[in-house]
Amino acid sequence: MLINVPPRSACTPSEITPENIYLSRRQFMGAASAAVTATMLPGWALADGSVYSDVEPGKAPDWFAEKQSAIHWKAVDVKGESITPFKDATQYNNFYEFGPDKGDPYANAEQMVIEPWTVKVDGEVGKPGTYSLEDIIRPQQLEERIYRLRCVEAWSMVIPWLGIPLADVIKQFQPTANAKYVRFETLNDPQHMPGQRSSFSLLDWPYREGLRMDEAMHPLAILAVGMYGRVLPNQNGAPIRLVVPWKYGFKSIKSIVRISLVSDQPQTTWQSMAPNEYGFYANVNPQVDHPRWSQAKERRLPSGLFSPNIKETQMFNGYAEEVAGLYAGMDLRTQY
């Protein structure tokens, strides 16, 4: 009797995979392959719009694109905190050069011209001059610093910045022994900054800020040129801004065009306007209230009317371990 042995490649009709299942599997395998490939990509390839949700893409200038492949991601992180959505961080902020309302910077800042950009460096330095932004950034590696941001108005965010240590930039200019403070100045451009030409503005332009030299040289202080893995949006202080995470947000001056190293404490914009409300140091301090509201708590964005996200304010915004030594022996109630 002959025994029919079917070839190994033969199959019965019941064993044939239906077409719709076959196609679904191909789609699944394609997605899985893409996921594996993604894990092999460098950080910069995933940063813009992938690592952080709802990120609007930004056109990166050449100097920024050149730095992306070598970014040190999460050089500083914040434990136990959720990063503020990109939309909240870019559409709710103070930048009075573009108007007094929280949405004015987002609505009006696009018209600001940020290329080319130069920064004047003067005062107590060995290498004064007018530097292009590229010259300032080129020697440095970009780092991602995820910091809390606490506004003096008692709202807060958590933002992933991209920047460089301020100390490294200051060293480039060779400060002299007489350099005790660093003074910063924002762009003065009424043509493209409607808030500067408004008759209702009470501020004296250009906006000015300052730090004591040891504050400026502290490792946490940075000059930011990006956020959420992409170049800095105009409304957030493009193309270069200061970020000092243990101080109230108004100290982190935006769109910097001048850095001066000086021997005397500089007059800053808000301190000059209302010294009883805004001191030179402006350290986050839950024990020192603003004259018109408490600083003991803060509203962490996003936060709604029916779902308020209220947190206890931390001394030095949670960075006391790193920076408290800068103020040893000072009375932070009087030197606020």
C-alpha positions as CSV (number, residue, x, y, z in Angstrom):
1,M,0.0,0.0,0.0
2,L,1.3,3.4,-0.9
3,I,1.4,6.0,1.8
4,N,1.0,9.6,0.5
5,V,3.4,11.8,2.5
6,P,2.6,15.4,1.8
7,P,5.4,17.8,1.2
8,R,6.5,20.0,4.1
9,S,5.3,23.1,2.3
10,A,1.8,21.8,1.9
11,C,-1.1,23.0,4.0
12,T,-4.8,22.5,4.3
13,P,-7.3,25.3,3.5
14,S,-8.1,25.6,7.2
15,E,-4.5,26.5,7.9
16,I,-4.3,29.4,5.5
17,T,-4.1,32.8,7.3
18,P,-7.0,35.0,6.2
19,E,-5.8,38.1,4.3
20,N,-7.1,40.7,6.8
21,I,-5.2,39.0,9.6
22,Y,-2.1,38.8,7.5
23,L,-2.2,42.5,6.7
24,S,-2.8,43.4,10.3
25,R,0.2,41.4,11.4
26,R,2.3,43.1,8.8
27,Q,1.2,46.5,10.2
28,F,2.0,45.3,13.7
29,M,5.4,44.0,12.7
30,G,6.1,47.3,10.9
31,A,5.2,49.3,14.0
32,A,7.3,47.1,16.2
33,S,10.3,47.4,13.8
34,A,9.9,51.2,13.9
35,A,9.8,51.2,17.7
36,V,13.0,49.1,17.8
37,T,14.6,51.5,15.3
38,A,13.5,54.5,17.3
39,T,15.3,53.2,20.4
40,M,18.5,53.0,18.4
41,L,18.3,56.6,17.2
42,P,20.3,59.4,18.9
43,G,18.4,61.6,21.4
44,W,18.2,64.6,19.0
45,A,16.2,62.5,16.4
46,L,13.5,61.8,18.9
47,A,13.5,65.1,20.8
48,D,11.3,67.4,18.6
49,G,7.7,66.4,19.1
50,S,8.4,62.8,20.2
51,V,9.9,62.9,23.7
52,Y,7.5,65.7,24.7
53,S,3.9,65.7,23.7
54,D,2.1,68.5,21.8
55,V,5.4,70.2,20.8
56,E,5.1,72.6,17.9
57,P,8.1,72.2,15.6
58,G,10.4,75.1,15.4
59,K,12.8,76.0,12.5
60,A,16.2,75.4,14.0
61,P,19.0,77.8,13.0
62,D,22.3,76.3,11.8
63,W,24.1,76.9,15.1
64,F,21.3,75.0,17.0
65,A,21.1,72.1,14.5
66,E,24.9,71.6,14.7
67,K,24.6,71.2,18.5
68,Q,21.7,68.8,18.6
69,S,23.6,65.5,18.1
70,A,25.7,66.1,21.2
71,I,23.1,67.4,23.6
72,H,23.5,66.0,27.1
73,W,19.9,65.0,27.9
74,K,18.6,65.2,31.4
75,A,21.8,66.7,32.8
76,V,19.6,67.9,35.6
77,D,16.2,66.4,36.4
78,V,13.4,67.0,38.8
79,K,12.3,64.0,40.8
80,G,8.6,63.2,41.3
81,E,7.4,66.1,39.1
82,S,5.4,66.1,35.9
83,I,6.6,68.3,33.1
84,T,4.3,71.1,32.1
85,P,2.6,70.6,28.7
86,F,4.3,72.5,26.0
87,K,1.1,74.4,25.2
88,D,0.9,75.8,28.7
89,A,4.5,76.7,28.9
90,T,4.4,78.6,25.6
91,Q,1.0,80.2,25.7
92,Y,0.8,81.3,29.3
93,N,3.7,83.6,30.4
94,N,4.8,87.1,31.1
95,F,6.8,89.0,28.5
96,Y,5.5,92.5,28.9
97,E,7.4,93.7,25.8
98,F,4.6,92.0,23.9
99,G,1.7,93.0,26.1
100,P,0.3,92.7,29.7
101,D,-1.9,89.6,29.3
102,K,-0.6,86.0,29.6
103,G,-1.5,85.2,26.0
104,D,0.0,88.4,24.5
105,P,3.5,87.0,24.1
106,Y,2.2,84.0,22.1
107,A,0.0,86.2,20.0
108,N,2.6,88.9,19.3
109,A,6.1,87.6,19.6
110,E,6.3,86.0,16.1
111,Q,7.1,89.4,14.6
112,M,10.3,89.8,16.6
113,V,13.4,89.4,14.5
114,I,15.9,87.0,16.1
115,E,18.3,86.3,13.2
116,P,21.0,87.6,13.2
117,W,21.4,88.1,16.9
118,T,24.3,89.8,18.8
119,V,25.1,90.3,22.5
120,K,27.2,93.3,23.6
121,V,29.6,92.4,26.4
122,D,31.2,95.2,28.4
123,G,32.3,96.4,31.8
124,E,34.8,94.6,34.0
125,V,36.0,92.1,31.4
126,G,39.2,91.4,29.5
127,K,37.4,90.6,26.3
128,P,34.7,93.2,25.7
129,G,32.9,93.4,22.3
130,T,29.8,92.6,20.4
131,Y,29.5,88.8,19.9
132,S,27.2,86.9,17.6
133,L,25.1,84.3,19.3
134,E,26.9,81.6,17.3
135,D,30.2,82.7,18.8
136,I,28.8,82.5,22.4
137,I,27.2,79.1,21.9
138,R,29.8,77.3,19.6
139,P,32.4,76.4,22.3
140,Q,29.7,75.0,24.6
141,Q,27.8,71.7,24.8
142,L,24.0,72.1,25.1
143,E,22.5,70.5,28.2
144,E,19.0,69.7,29.0
145,R,18.0,71.0,32.5
146,I,14.6,70.1,33.8
147,Y,13.8,72.9,36.3
148,R,10.9,74.1,38.3
149,L,9.8,77.6,37.3
150,R,8.1,79.7,40.1
151,C,6.5,83.0,39.2
152,V,6.2,85.7,41.8
153,E,2.5,85.7,41.0
154,A,2.3,82.3,42.7
155,W,1.9,80.0,39.7
156,S,4.5,77.5,38.6
157,M,5.7,75.1,35.9
158,V,8.3,72.4,35.3
159,I,10.2,73.0,32.1
160,P,12.9,71.1,30.2
161,W,15.3,73.8,29.1
162,L,18.2,73.4,26.6
163,G,21.1,75.7,27.5
164,I,24.7,76.2,28.7
165,P,26.1,77.1,32.1
166,L,26.2,80.9,32.6
167,A,29.5,80.5,34.4
168,D,31.2,79.0,31.3
169,V,30.0,81.9,29.2
170,I,31.2,84.5,31.7
171,K,34.6,82.8,31.8
172,Q,34.9,83.3,28.0
173,F,34.9,87.1,28.5
174,Q,37.6,87.0,31.2
175,P,36.1,88.9,34.1
176,T,38.4,91.1,36.1
177,A,38.7,91.2,39.9
178,N,36.4,94.2,40.0
179,A,33.5,92.2,38.6
180,K,31.1,91.8,41.5
181,Y,27.8,91.7,39.6
182,V,26.4,90.7,36.2
183,R,23.9,93.1,34.6
184,F,21.6,91.9,31.8
185,E,19.5,93.8,29.3
186,T,16.6,92.8,27.0
187,L,16.1,93.8,23.4
188,N,14.6,97.3,23.0
189,D,12.5,97.2,19.8
190,P,9.2,99.1,19.9
191,Q,8.6,98.4,16.2
192,H,8.2,94.6,16.8
193,M,7.4,94.7,20.6
194,P,4.0,96.3,21.0
195,G,4.2,96.4,24.7
196,Q,7.2,98.8,24.6
197,R,5.3,101.3,22.5
198,S,2.1,101.1,24.6
199,S,1.1,104.3,26.4
200,F,-0.3,102.1,29.2
201,S,3.0,100.5,30.1
202,L,4.5,101.6,33.4
203,L,7.9,99.9,32.8
204,D,11.1,101.7,31.8
205,W,12.5,100.0,28.8
206,P,14.7,98.2,28.1
207,Y,14.1,95.5,30.8
208,R,17.1,95.1,33.1
209,E,18.1,92.4,35.5
210,G,21.1,91.4,37.6
211,L,22.8,88.8,39.7
212,R,25.6,88.8,42.2
213,M,28.7,87.3,40.7
214,D,28.6,84.1,42.9
215,E,25.0,83.6,41.9
216,A,25.9,83.9,38.2
217,M,28.7,81.5,38.5
218,H,26.6,78.9,40.3
219,P,26.2,75.6,38.3
220,L,22.4,75.8,38.3
221,A,22.3,79.2,36.5
222,I,22.1,78.8,32.7
223,L,21.6,80.6,29.5
224,A,18.8,78.8,27.6
225,V,18.5,78.6,23.9
226,G,15.9,75.9,23.7
227,M,13.1,74.0,25.5
228,Y,11.2,70.7,25.0
229,G,13.9,69.4,22.7
230,R,13.6,72.3,20.2
231,V,14.8,75.8,19.7
232,L,13.4,78.4,22.1
233,P,10.1,80.0,20.9
234,N,10.1,83.8,20.6
235,Q,7.5,84.2,23.3
236,N,9.7,82.3,25.8
237,G,12.7,84.6,25.3
238,A,14.3,83.6,22.0
239,P,17.0,83.3,21.1
240,I,18.8,83.4,24.4
241,R,17.5,84.0,28.0
242,L,18.6,83.5,31.5
243,V,17.2,80.7,33.8
244,V,17.9,80.9,37.5
245,P,15.6,78.2,39.0
246,W,15.8,79.1,42.7
247,K,14.6,82.7,42.0
248,Y,11.2,84.1,40.9
249,G,10.7,84.0,37.2
250,F,11.1,87.7,36.6
251,K,14.8,87.3,37.4
252,S,15.2,85.0,34.3
253,I,15.5,87.9,31.8
254,K,14.5,87.1,28.2
255,S,15.9,88.0,24.7
256,I,19.3,89.2,26.1
257,V,21.2,91.7,24.0
258,R,23.7,93.0,26.6
259,I,25.7,91.4,29.4
260,S,27.7,93.8,31.6
261,L,30.1,92.9,34.4
262,V,30.1,95.7,37.0
263,S,31.4,96.5,40.4
264,D,28.2,97.9,42.0
265,Q,24.8,96.3,42.4
266,P,22.8,97.2,39.3
267,Q,19.3,98.7,39.4
268,T,16.8,96.2,38.0
269,T,13.5,97.0,36.4
270,W,11.0,95.7,38.9
271,Q,13.1,96.7,41.9
272,S,13.3,100.3,40.5
273,M,9.6,100.4,39.9
274,A,8.3,98.8,43.2
275,P,11.2,98.2,45.7
276,N,8.7,97.2,48.4
277,E,7.4,94.4,46.3
278,Y,10.4,93.2,44.2
279,G,13.8,92.9,45.8
280,F,17.1,92.5,44.0
281,Y,17.6,88.9,45.2
282,A,14.0,87.6,44.5
283,N,14.7,84.2,46.0
284,V,11.7,81.9,46.2
285,N,10.7,82.1,49.9
286,P,7.4,80.8,51.2
287,Q,8.0,82.7,54.5
288,V,8.1,86.2,52.8
289,D,4.8,87.1,51.3
290,H,4.3,89.6,48.5
291,P,2.6,92.7,50.0
292,R,-0.6,91.7,48.1
293,W,-0.6,87.9,48.3
294,S,0.8,84.9,50.1
295,Q,3.8,83.0,48.8
296,A,3.2,79.9,50.9
297,K,1.5,78.0,48.1
298,E,1.6,78.0,44.3
299,R,-0.7,76.9,41.5
300,R,1.1,74.4,39.3
301,L,0.0,74.6,35.7
302,P,-2.1,73.1,34.2
303,S,-4.6,73.9,36.9
304,G,-8.3,74.5,36.3
305,L,-11.1,76.2,38.3
306,F,-12.6,72.9,39.2
307,S,-9.4,70.9,39.4
308,P,-6.8,73.2,41.1
309,N,-3.3,71.9,41.3
310,I,-2.0,73.5,44.5
311,K,1.4,72.8,45.9
312,E,3.4,74.0,48.9
313,T,6.1,76.4,47.9
314,Q,9.5,75.2,48.7
315,M,12.4,77.3,50.0
316,F,14.6,78.4,47.1
317,N,12.0,76.6,44.9
318,G,13.3,73.2,46.0
319,Y,17.0,74.0,45.4
320,A,18.0,74.9,49.0
321,E,20.5,72.1,49.3
322,E,22.4,73.5,46.3
323,V,22.1,77.3,46.8
324,A,21.4,78.1,50.5
325,G,25.1,78.6,51.1
326,L,25.1,81.6,48.8
327,Y,23.1,83.5,51.4
328,A,24.6,82.3,54.7
329,G,24.4,85.0,57.3
330,M,21.9,87.1,55.3
331,D,18.5,88.1,56.6
332,L,16.3,86.9,53.7
333,R,13.3,88.8,55.1
334,T,15.0,92.2,54.6
335,Q,17.2,91.2,51.7
336,Y,14.4,89.6,49.7
